[in-house]
């Protein structure tokens, strides 16, 4: 990562959700949404029971109290050891050790998707700011971002001395060099206590009990992003800002000046131009700067990307034109899979190129750009048909599934904006209205969306605080599409409204 790149996080919470966006030099790189309170299961430790052993697949199904039984693969662990330098370790417990009815502790590695339940592992991990504790896993690893050989050797010796059992493991994270040995030891003791508390809680816990839960989205961002040369973290909610400020002060290694509370009247994402960038992330067609474009399509088995030259016309030959568009596409594809959080198999149909050196160069460009992604990616060589396959580890839901829903008018073949995305757009439009000096806002919207806003109290916090001296009126329409709405401002003390208008509070 070049030091002159401006990287900023934007964190906000509203409508029962937490939002996080990473922007690099004006480009949206990552975007995440989490329910509040947290409903994500990645990293959670549950007490489960084996319901079925699949000998031929070296796997088993586990009842963890979730909607669907979880899938336990003997070949998969929670920690991706390939991301760190260190000796490889054995994976889960041997299949012969498990039988139907056994009670085990498992940690979720991947969320449920479609008809498939979550994936789990018996190799537990407890993540800290500087180190990761791996109970009963003989692995000593270190981040590849720590390059000084003497420092690497010293840190590995330090964590090795923290082992209380021969099968204790540790991973040294990027921020470890900025800590003293005493701080590392204190953190290791804390993570060991978390493990012991988890074991103790499991003794009398029922099947399906949640024994350990990871931090929520904003805390994970603050915990993990430093060391990545972040310029600032902008926070749009006062309560969230105070909570993160206490965390920053407690840690003592993050400059408080980098945590910035946004006091503007408009939506945080509107003020900093993130909203239109997010709309683009939902569009299957993405324009390239040189006039070409890519089309991203999702299927049940994989994601397919088609590269097109568009309006770009080269100056020398068709081969050079294809090469230039493909190079630009490789860079943009790497950004898009990270932004959209696309996981699984991705197949890219590049424009045909005849020269082998051009194919190798495009593949290398794709590899280099994907290397900036913290999520593991594996790129295969380009075929003679200029098709490139790569995989990206699926760690959570993709952005598309969180912000859109199947279109009701085409039997689900297309997508429309999801309810929470529509409501967030309405909230931003109301904030814009009041920021422009109006004292009242009249919103005409779909009847179902209005009932969802009122019944679930999505704007209740704003109504009691930021909008307490304002007036908000809803005018429901049965004929409006769910993603359609209008917002107009007014300063009159008495408004003329349709009989069906409803006041927010």
N, C-alpha and C positions, 0 to 999 in steps of 0.2 A: 504493500500500500504506500503510495507516494505521500510524503509529508505535507505537500502543498494542497492536497485535496481537502475541501471543506466538508466535513461530515457532521450532520446534526440529527439528533433524535427529537421527535415531537410526540409527547404523551398526553392523552386526554381521557376523560371518563364522563359518560353521560348515557342516558337511556338504558341503564343497567349493563353497560358494556365498557370495556377498557380498550383503548386504541393506541397503537404505536406505529410510527412511520419513520424510516431512516432515509434521509435525503443526502446525496453526494453531489456537490456542485450543481444544484438545481434539479437533479434527476432523482426520481423516487426509486429506491433500491429494494427496500423491504417494507412490508405492511402486515400487521397482525391485529387480530381482534380476539378478545376473550370475554366470556360472560362474567358478570360480577354478582354474587361471589363466584370464584373460579369453578368451572365445571370441566376443565380439561383434565385428562387422566394420564398424560405422558409423565413418567417419573413417579407416579403414585405406587405405593406398595400395599398390596392387599393380602388377606388371608384367603387362600383358595382351596378347592377340593378337586382332585382329578376325577373327571366324569367319564373319560374315554381315552384309552391309550392306542395310538396308531402305530403299530410296530413297523409296518412297511414304510412309513414316512418319517420315522424317528421323531415323533411328535406326540402331543397329547392335547386334549381339551380340558380347560380348567374353569370351574364355576367360581367367579370372583365377585358375584353379586351385581354385575353389570347387566345391561339389557340382553347381551348375547354372551355365550360362553367364550372365553379367551383361548387363543391358540398359542401353545407352548412348543416352540421348535428347539430341539436339542442343539441346533447349529447357530442359534442367534443369542446375542447378549444385549444388555441394555447399553453398555458403553461401547462405542465404536473404537476398538483398540487400534485400528489401522490409521487413525488420525494422529497417533502419538508414536514416538520412537521408543521401542522397548521390545522385550521378548514376548511372543504371542503366548496365549494361554488356552487352556481347554475351555470349551463352551459350557453348556448347562450340564446338569447332573445326567448320569447315564440312564438311558431308557429303562434298563433292567432294574434300576432302583425304584421305579415308579410303578404303581398299580392303581387301579380304580378304587376310589374312596380315600386315597392318601390326602392328608392336609399339608399344604406347602405355602411358603411365602413367595410371592412373585411381584415383579415390577413391570409396569406397562412400558413397552418400547415403541409401539405404534398404536394410534387410535383406531377404533372401529371404522369401517368404511363400507358403505353399501350393505350387502348382506353378510359381510365378514365381521367377526368380532375382533376385539383388540388383540394385539400380539403382546406376549409377556415373556419374561426371562426369570430364571431363578438366581442369576448373578446380579446381586443388588449393588447399587452405586449411590453414594451420598455426596452431593456436589457442594463444594465450598467455593469461596472466592479465589483462593490460590491453589487449592489441591482438591482432588477427588479421592474419597476413601472407598476401597473395594474390599469389603469383608469376604474372607474365604476365596480370594482370587489372587493367585500368585503372579501378580503383574506389577512391575515398576516401570512407569512410562513418563515421558516428558514432552512438553509441547515443542513442535518443530520451530516455533517462532523464537525460542531461546536458542541462539546459535553459538554463543561462546562456549567452547568445549570445556574449559576449566570450570565455568559456572554450572554447566550441565552436570558435570561429574560431582561437584560439591552438593548441588541440590538433590541429586539422586542418593548420595550418601546420607544426607540429612533425613530424607523421608524413609530410607531403609532402616535407620536407627529408631524410627517411630513404630516399627512393627512389634506388636506384642505376641503375635503368633506367626508361625512359618508361612501360613497361607494368607496373611494380610497383604493387601496390595494398595498402592497409591499411584496417582497420576499428578505430576507437577504441571500446573497451569501457567499461562503466560504471565500472570501478575506475581508469581512466586518470587522472582528476583528482587521485587520492591519491598519484601518483608524480611524481618529479622528471623533468626532461627527460633526465637521464643514465640514470635507470632505464628509461625508455621506449626509449632508444636501445640500451641493453644487451639488453633483451628482444627488440627488433627484430633485432639482430645474431644472437642465439641462434636465432630462428625462421628467419632466412636460412640459417644453418649447417645447420639441420635439412633445409631444402630441398636444399641442395647435397649433403649426405650421402645424401639420397634419390636424387638424380640419379646420384651416383657409384656407389651400390649397384646401380642399375639397369643399369649398363653391361654387366656380365658375368653378371647374374642370369638364371636360367631363367624361362620363362613361368610365371606363377602365384606368383612370389616376393613375400612380404610385405616391403615396403620401409619402411613407416612405420606405427606403431600408436599409437592414442590412449591416454591414461592410463586406469587402471582406475576402477571406479565410485567408491570412496571419495575418491580423489584428485580426480576431476572435481567431486565435490560440494564439497569444500573449496576447490577452485580457483575455482568459479563462483558459490558462494552468497553470499559476502560482498559487501556493498553492498546486500543485501536485508534488512538489519536482523534477522539471525538472533540469537536469544537464546542458544542453546547448541547444541553438537554432542555428543551422547552416544554413546560408543563402548563396545561390549560385549565386545571382544576385546583382550587385552593387547598382542599383537604388532601389531595394526592401530593401536591407540592410540599406541604408540611410533613407528610409521612416520609417522603423521599429525602427531605432536608435533614430530618432526624437521623436517617440511615447514613447520609453523607457525613454528618458530624460525628456519628458513632465510629465510622470507619476511619476517618481522619486522613485518608490518602487521596480523596477526590476534591479538587478545588471547588469551593461552594459557588464561586462566580460562574462555573459552567452549568449550574442548575438554575435555570431562568424561569421565573413565574410570568406567564403571559397575562397581562391585565387589560387587554383590548376588549372592545364590545362585540366584535365579530367572532365567528367561530375561529378557533386556532388554525384549523386546516384551511379555512377560507383566506385568512389573513396572510398566510405564508404560501398560498398558491398550491397547496397539496391536493385539494379537492378535484380540480380538473385532471391532475396527474393520475388520481385514483380512478376517475371515470375511464381514462385511457386503458388502465389495467384490466378493465372488464371487456374491452373491445377485442374480438378475435383478430382484427387486422391492426398491425403495428407498422407505422411508416418509418423508413430509414432516412437518415439525413441526406443521402445522395440521391433520393428519389425512388429507390426500391422499396419493397415492403415484404413483411412476412405475415402469414396467416396461421394462427394457433387453434387447433381443433382437439377437443378431448373425446376419447372413446373409453369404453369400459376397460380395455386392455392396456392402452397406452395413450400418450399425447403425440400428435402429429404436427409438425411444423413445415409449411411450404414456403419456399423462398422465391420471390418474383422480382424481376428487374424494374417493373413499373415504368416510370417516366425517365429512368436513367438511360442515357445513351453514351457509350464510351467514345473515345476519340481515335482508337486504333483498330480494334478488332472485337468480334463477338466473344472470343476467349478472354480478353482483358476486361470486357464489360462484365462477364459472368464472375470473373475472379474478384473484381472490385466490389460487386454487390454481395457476393458470398462472404468476403472478409467483414464487411459491415454487418451482415446478418449474423455471423458467428458471435460478434460482440454483443449485439442486441438480444440474441437468444439467451445468452448467459445471464443477462440482466433480467429478462422476462421470467425465466424459470425461478429465479431467486425472488423476484417481486411477487409473482403469483403463487409462490411456494408449491411448484409443481413437483410431484414425486413419482417414482416408478420409472417406466421405460419411456424415453423420448426418441422419436425418429424424425430426423431432419432431411427433407428433400431439397438439397442444394441445386442451384442451376448447373446444368451439365458443363463440366470442364474436361478438356482432353489432356492437358499437361499434368503429369504426375506431381511435379513440384508445386503446382497450384493446389492440388488436392491435399498434399501434405501441409502446405502453409495454412490452409483454411482449418484443417483439423487441429493444427498446433495453436492457432488463434483461439479456437473454441476451448481447447484444454486450458490455455493460459487464463482466459477470462473466467472459466468455471472454477479455477483454482482459488479465486478470490472469495468464493462461496464457502462458508463454514460447514455447510452440509456436504457430505461426501458425494462426489460424482465420479463416474467411471466412463471414459470415452473410448469407443471402439474405432478401428481404422475405417476410413471412408471406402465404400464399395465402388465397383466400376460404374454403377449407375448414379454415383454421387449421392448415395444415401449414407447418412451417419447416424449411428445409434449410440445413445449414452443413457446411463441410469443415474438417478438422483435419489438419495435415501429419503423415504417418506417419513417425516417426523410429526407432522400435524396436518390439519385440514388445509387445503388450498384456498386462496383468497376467493376464487370464483364461487366455490360452494358456500362461502359465508356471506357473500353480498348479493347473490342472485338466487332465483328459484325457477323451477320449470314454468314455462309459459302456459297459462290455462287455455289459450286459444288455439294451440297447435299440438295438443296431446303430449306436451312436454318435450317436443323436438327442439324447441328454442328456449331461451331464458329471458326473464325480466328481472328488474331490480328487486332484491329481497326486501321484506318489510322493514327491517332495521336500517337498511341503506336508504330507503325512501324517507323514513322518519328522521334520520340524521340530516338528510338534505332539507327537509322542512324546518328542522331546528336551525340550521345554518341560515336559511332564508329569513326566518323570524329575527335572528340576531342581526342580520344585515339591515332589516327594516328599522329596528330600534336604533342601530348605530347611525342611521341616516337621519335621526331626529324625530321619527314618528312616535306617537304615544300609544297608538293602537295598531294591531295587525289583524287583517282579515284573511283567513286561509280557506280556500275552496278546495276540497279534496275528496277522495274516495270515501264512501261511508264506512267500509270495513277498516280502513286505515285509521279513521278518526276514532272509532270505537276501541281499536287496539291502543291508541295513544292515551285515551281517557281511562279505560279499564285497567291498564297496567301501569298507569301513573308515570309515563315516560318523561313528562315535562314538569313533574311535581317539584323537583329541586329548583329548577329555573323559576317556576311560578312563585315560590316562597322567597327567592333571593334576587336574582338579576332582573326578574320581570315584576317585582312586587308593586311597582308604581306604574305598570303598563297594563294594557287590556289586550286579550287575545281571544278572537272569535273564530269558531270553526263552522264552516258551511258545508255539510255533507252532500255528496251527489252519488246516486246509485249508478249513473251512467259513466262516471269517470273511471278510467283505468287506474289500477292500484298505484302505479308509478306516476300518475298525473296529478298535478296540483298547481295552484297559483297563490301568491302571497302579495297583498297590497297594503301599504301603510296609510294611516289617516291621523290627523291631529284634531279633528272635530270632537267636541265633548259629547255630542249626540250623533250616533251613526245610524244610518238607514240600512237595516239588515233584513234578509229574508226571514220568514217565520221559522224556518228550520235551523237557523243559526244557533250554535251552542257556545257558551262561554267556558273557557278553560277552567276558571276558578272564580 
